[in-house]
Structure formats: C-alpha cells, structure tokens
Amino acid sequence: MQPTLTIDLDAIRGNWRNLARQNGGETAAVVKANAYGLGADRVAPALAEEGARHFFVAIAEEGAALRRILGPGPTISVFSGHMPGDAELIASADLVPMINSIDQMLRHVEALPGHPFGVQLDSGMNRLGMEPAEWGALRDIALAQNPVLVMSHLACSDEPQHGMNDFQLRTFAELTYGLDVPLSLSATGGILMGPDYHFDLSRPGIGLYGGLPFIDAQPVAYLDIPVIQVREVAPGESVGYGNTWIARRPTRVATIAAGYADGVLRGMGPKAYVYAGETRCKVLGRISMDLIGVDVTGIEPVPDHVELLGRHQSIDTLADAAGTIGYEILTALGARYARRYTGG
C-alpha cells in the first residue's frame, strides 16, 4: 500500500481568500513548480474558481502547461522572462514574460512585436531583474512598448522588522516613480506587512499552501504513511544504516513505507517525529530511500498508518527538523504517493 498525500483544495481557496482580504490591490497566485508540488492541474482551477485571474510560473514550459489547464482568459506571467527559444510558447500560450534584461527586451520586441510583457526590476535582492543603471538606460524604450506590469521581489519579507524590507520598498518606489503602469512588489510576506507594500498586485505563493510567514494559514497537505512491519529491538541493537541509533532499552520499532525518494528529507532524521494517533513517535536512525524506522513502544495496537504531515505537524515543523524551509518540504514531495484531493 502506498503512502497517501491528501490535498485540501478548500483550504487553499480559503488561504487565497484570506490573503486577498488583507491585500489592497489585486491578488494573483503563484503556481510554479507544479503548484509547489501539490498539483497545478487541480490547484490552479480551484484558485481560478475562487477569483484569481493572474497566475505566475517560473518558466515558459510551465506557463504553456498551465494555459492548457486553465484555458483562455487568466493572465499567466513568467518570472524567467523571454529566454532563447521561448517565442513560440509565449505566443501560442499567450504568456506574459517578465523581462529581466536589455537582451531579453530586444529578444522579445524583435520576435513578438506588440505581444504583452512585464518588467522585473532588481530592488536589492541581486537575483532577477534589471539593476537600477540598466533600467535607467532602458526605461524610456521599455515604456514605449507598453509593459503591462512592473515588479520586484522582497528578499526578507519573512522577517517584517528586517531593514532590507524598507530599503527595497524605497528603492522600488524610486525606480517606478511617475510610471503609469501597474506595480507589484509583494508575495505572501509583503501582503502581511501592510498597505505600503501592496501596490497594484501581490503574488502570494507559500501562504496559499499552508506555510509561514502566514501564521493564520489553514493546513493544506496531509501525509499518511503505512506501517510495513513491527519488531522488538533489544538493548544494544541498532536500527538502520550506519548504526547511528542504538537501543538503550527494549524498544518496539515500526518500519514505515517512505523515505528520501518520496521527499522525506534525509537530514531531518535526528529531529523528526511522526504521529500514531495522538502519540508522537521518534524517527530512529537514518532515513533511507524507501523506509523509516520509528519508535512505537507502548502503543497498543500499533496503527496501520502514521501521520507525517497534517493535524499534528505542519510543513514548517518538518522544515525545522531538516534545517530547511517549508517550500522545500512541499516541492520535494515525491511521485509515489497516492494523491487524494478534497474540496475544491
């Protein structure tokens, strides 16, 4: 029997609705990386039904796949801009590339004159977008081509008190002063920091899927893993590769059917737990490719399944155990799960 990943589409819709209520402008939805691993084919239509009319993806191929899912109507913007070889996809799928450089601008206007585009500016993150000097040189040319959106991205919005937020807000305001073009600066964290960061459009991602910094988000993903076998381990015996865990007392150990091939990150092993009903059970030894040992001592009877994600622990709980972030937990979820969707 496969592990089961249950995805609550009603919770995703509710999270979008809650963020939209807090946002002063239009609320888009980021569905890149297959809707953060949860299935764009189900998530995006649910968000469109809820009222989202603007979606963001990472690359043109994702945009083309999303257009097949959503059909005509919604705007689909591409963060990576207009890359070599993208013109046919951008045109046929009616995508809006977010132009990141002079080279991309030239490529776009030469290959697809008159086709809608946006502009991404670097307000200090040094990742994507035109730097201030580049934008200064290109601004008048770009504006003459009628961009439909000018955006930037916050580096530290998960830390509201971080000085970088105010710096980027001021930089973005300076770079866009006097523009008669819709503006966008914020994702989930920026929405939560208040109206100064909202501008005309915000682009929530992780908050839709139940992750921080949106502490009021409803949980979205539930992961239940079957128990394959239960054994009694005597003091002095070890569990798993490398003998990294050795029993100090008689221990009942359940082997469950998931591992790092399923996106259960190997690094979380020393700090991770699962739940058998209401009982927290320690992961024992190393997480292997397909199997994990857990301590079920004293649990009667041992259940057929244990919970890794769900009512008792969130993606951010697992992220803390792995020394990472909730984004990685979601996007790492493997293809071997039996996926079940509720609501929507």
VENDACOR-V950049 format. One record per residue. N is the residue number from 1. RES is the residue in one small letter. SS is DSSP state (hx for helix, st for strand, lp for the rest). Layout:
# VENDACOR-V950049
n=N res=RES ss=SS
n=N res=RES ss=SS
This chain:
# VENDACOR-V950049
n=1 res=m ss=lp
n=2 res=q ss=lp
n=3 res=p ss=lp
n=4 res=t ss=st
n=5 res=l ss=st
n=6 res=t ss=st
n=7 res=i ss=st
n=8 res=d ss=st
n=9 res=l ss=hx
n=10 res=d ss=hx
n=11 res=a ss=hx
n=12 res=i ss=hx
n=13 res=r ss=hx
n=14 res=g ss=hx
n=15 res=n ss=hx
n=16 res=w ss=hx
n=17 res=r ss=hx
n=18 res=n ss=hx
n=19 res=l ss=hx
n=20 res=a ss=hx
n=21 res=r ss=hx
n=22 res=q ss=hx
n=23 res=n ss=lp
n=24 res=g ss=lp
n=25 res=g ss=lp
n=26 res=e ss=st
n=27 res=t ss=st
n=28 res=a ss=lp
n=29 res=a ss=st
n=30 res=v ss=st
n=31 res=v ss=lp
n=32 res=k ss=hx
n=33 res=a ss=hx
n=34 res=n ss=hx
n=35 res=a ss=hx
n=36 res=y ss=hx
n=37 res=g ss=lp
n=38 res=l ss=lp
n=39 res=g ss=lp
n=40 res=a ss=hx
n=41 res=d ss=hx
n=42 res=r ss=hx
n=43 res=v ss=hx
n=44 res=a ss=hx
n=45 res=p ss=hx
n=46 res=a ss=hx
n=47 res=l ss=hx
n=48 res=a ss=hx
n=49 res=e ss=hx
n=50 res=e ss=hx
n=51 res=g ss=lp
n=52 res=a ss=lp
n=53 res=r ss=lp
n=54 res=h ss=st
n=55 res=f ss=st
n=56 res=f ss=st
n=57 res=v ss=st
n=58 res=a ss=lp
n=59 res=i ss=lp
n=60 res=a ss=hx
n=61 res=e ss=hx
n=62 res=e ss=hx
n=63 res=g ss=hx
n=64 res=a ss=hx
n=65 res=a ss=hx
n=66 res=l ss=hx
n=67 res=r ss=hx
n=68 res=r ss=hx
n=69 res=i ss=hx
n=70 res=l ss=hx
n=71 res=g ss=lp
n=72 res=p ss=lp
n=73 res=g ss=lp
n=74 res=p ss=lp
n=75 res=t ss=st
n=76 res=i ss=st
n=77 res=s ss=st
n=78 res=v ss=st
n=79 res=f ss=lp
n=80 res=s ss=lp
n=81 res=g ss=lp
n=82 res=h ss=lp
n=83 res=m ss=lp
n=84 res=p ss=lp
n=85 res=g ss=lp
n=86 res=d ss=lp
n=87 res=a ss=hx
n=88 res=e ss=hx
n=89 res=l ss=hx
n=90 res=i ss=hx
n=91 res=a ss=hx
n=92 res=s ss=hx
n=93 res=a ss=lp
n=94 res=d ss=lp
n=95 res=l ss=lp
n=96 res=v ss=st
n=97 res=p ss=st
n=98 res=m ss=st
n=99 res=i ss=st
n=100 res=n ss=lp
n=101 res=s ss=lp
n=102 res=i ss=hx
n=103 res=d ss=hx
n=104 res=q ss=hx
n=105 res=m ss=hx
n=106 res=l ss=hx
n=107 res=r ss=hx
n=108 res=h ss=hx
n=109 res=v ss=hx
n=110 res=e ss=hx
n=111 res=a ss=hx
n=112 res=l ss=lp
n=113 res=p ss=lp
n=114 res=g ss=lp
n=115 res=h ss=lp
n=116 res=p ss=lp
n=117 res=f ss=st
n=118 res=g ss=st
n=119 res=v ss=st
n=120 res=q ss=st
n=121 res=l ss=st
n=122 res=d ss=lp
n=123 res=s ss=lp
n=124 res=g ss=lp
n=125 res=m ss=lp
n=126 res=n ss=lp
n=127 res=r ss=lp
n=128 res=l ss=lp
n=129 res=g ss=lp
n=130 res=m ss=st
n=131 res=e ss=lp
n=132 res=p ss=hx
n=133 res=a ss=hx
n=134 res=e ss=hx
n=135 res=w ss=hx
n=136 res=g ss=hx
n=137 res=a ss=hx
n=138 res=l ss=hx
n=139 res=r ss=hx
n=140 res=d ss=hx
n=141 res=i ss=hx
n=142 res=a ss=hx
n=143 res=l ss=hx
n=144 res=a ss=hx
n=145 res=q ss=lp
n=146 res=n ss=lp
n=147 res=p ss=lp
n=148 res=v ss=lp
n=149 res=l ss=st
n=150 res=v ss=st
n=151 res=m ss=st
n=152 res=s ss=lp
n=153 res=h ss=lp
n=154 res=l ss=lp
n=155 res=a ss=lp
n=156 res=c ss=lp
n=157 res=s ss=lp
n=158 res=d ss=lp
n=159 res=e ss=lp
n=160 res=p ss=lp
n=161 res=q ss=lp
n=162 res=h ss=lp
n=163 res=g ss=hx
n=164 res=m ss=hx
n=165 res=n ss=hx
n=166 res=d ss=hx
n=167 res=f ss=hx
n=168 res=q ss=hx
n=169 res=l ss=hx
n=170 res=r ss=hx
n=171 res=t ss=hx
n=172 res=f ss=hx
n=173 res=a ss=hx
n=174 res=e ss=hx
n=175 res=l ss=hx
n=176 res=t ss=lp
n=177 res=y ss=lp
n=178 res=g ss=lp
n=179 res=l ss=lp
n=180 res=d ss=lp
n=181 res=v ss=lp
n=182 res=p ss=lp
n=183 res=l ss=st
n=184 res=s ss=st
n=185 res=l ss=lp
n=186 res=s ss=lp
n=187 res=a ss=lp
n=188 res=t ss=hx
n=189 res=g ss=hx
n=190 res=g ss=hx
n=191 res=i ss=hx
n=192 res=l ss=hx
n=193 res=m ss=lp
n=194 res=g ss=lp
n=195 res=p ss=hx
n=196 res=d ss=hx
n=197 res=y ss=hx
n=198 res=h ss=lp
n=199 res=f ss=lp
n=200 res=d ss=lp
n=201 res=l ss=st
n=202 res=s ss=st
n=203 res=r ss=lp
n=204 res=p ss=lp
n=205 res=g ss=lp
n=206 res=i ss=hx
n=207 res=g ss=hx
n=208 res=l ss=hx
n=209 res=y ss=hx
n=210 res=g ss=lp
n=211 res=g ss=lp
n=212 res=l ss=lp
n=213 res=p ss=lp
n=214 res=f ss=lp
n=215 res=i ss=lp
n=216 res=d ss=lp
n=217 res=a ss=lp
n=218 res=q ss=lp
n=219 res=p ss=lp
n=220 res=v ss=lp
n=221 res=a ss=st
n=222 res=y ss=st
n=223 res=l ss=st
n=224 res=d ss=st
n=225 res=i ss=st
n=226 res=p ss=st
n=227 res=v ss=st
n=228 res=i ss=st
n=229 res=q ss=st
n=230 res=v ss=st
n=231 res=r ss=st
n=232 res=e ss=st
n=233 res=v ss=st
n=234 res=a ss=lp
n=235 res=p ss=lp
n=236 res=g ss=lp
n=237 res=e ss=lp
n=238 res=s ss=st
n=239 res=v ss=st
n=240 res=g ss=lp
n=241 res=y ss=hx
n=242 res=g ss=hx
n=243 res=n ss=hx
n=244 res=t ss=lp
n=245 res=w ss=st
n=246 res=i ss=st
n=247 res=a ss=lp
n=248 res=r ss=lp
n=249 res=r ss=lp
n=250 res=p ss=lp
n=251 res=t ss=st
n=252 res=r ss=st
n=253 res=v ss=st
n=254 res=a ss=st
n=255 res=t ss=st
n=256 res=i ss=st
n=257 res=a ss=lp
n=258 res=a ss=lp
n=259 res=g ss=lp
n=260 res=y ss=hx
n=261 res=a ss=hx
n=262 res=d ss=hx
n=263 res=g ss=lp
n=264 res=v ss=lp
n=265 res=l ss=lp
n=266 res=r ss=hx
n=267 res=g ss=hx
n=268 res=m ss=hx
n=269 res=g ss=hx
n=270 res=p ss=hx
n=271 res=k ss=hx
n=272 res=a ss=lp
n=273 res=y ss=st
n=274 res=v ss=st
n=275 res=y ss=st
n=276 res=a ss=st
n=277 res=g ss=lp
n=278 res=e ss=lp
n=279 res=t ss=st
n=280 res=r ss=st
n=281 res=c ss=st
n=282 res=k ss=st
n=283 res=v ss=st
n=284 res=l ss=st
n=285 res=g ss=lp
n=286 res=r ss=lp
n=287 res=i ss=lp
n=288 res=s ss=lp
n=289 res=m ss=lp
n=290 res=d ss=lp
n=291 res=l ss=lp
n=292 res=i ss=st
n=293 res=g ss=st
n=294 res=v ss=st
n=295 res=d ss=st
n=296 res=v ss=lp
n=297 res=t ss=lp
n=298 res=g ss=lp
n=299 res=i ss=lp
n=300 res=e ss=lp
n=301 res=p ss=lp
n=302 res=v ss=lp
n=303 res=p ss=lp
n=304 res=d ss=lp
n=305 res=h ss=st
n=306 res=v ss=st
n=307 res=e ss=st
n=308 res=l ss=st
n=309 res=l ss=st
n=310 res=g ss=lp
n=311 res=r ss=lp
n=312 res=h ss=lp
n=313 res=q ss=lp
n=314 res=s ss=lp
n=315 res=i ss=hx
n=316 res=d ss=hx
n=317 res=t ss=hx
n=318 res=l ss=hx
n=319 res=a ss=hx
n=320 res=d ss=hx
n=321 res=a ss=hx
n=322 res=a ss=hx
n=323 res=g ss=lp
n=324 res=t ss=lp
n=325 res=i ss=lp
n=326 res=g ss=hx
n=327 res=y ss=hx
n=328 res=e ss=hx
n=329 res=i ss=hx
n=330 res=l ss=hx
n=331 res=t ss=hx
n=332 res=a ss=lp
n=333 res=l ss=lp
n=334 res=g ss=lp
n=335 res=a ss=lp
n=336 res=r ss=lp
n=337 res=y ss=lp
n=338 res=a ss=st
n=339 res=r ss=st
n=340 res=r ss=st
n=341 res=y ss=st
n=342 res=t ss=st
n=343 res=g ss=lp
n=344 res=g ss=lp
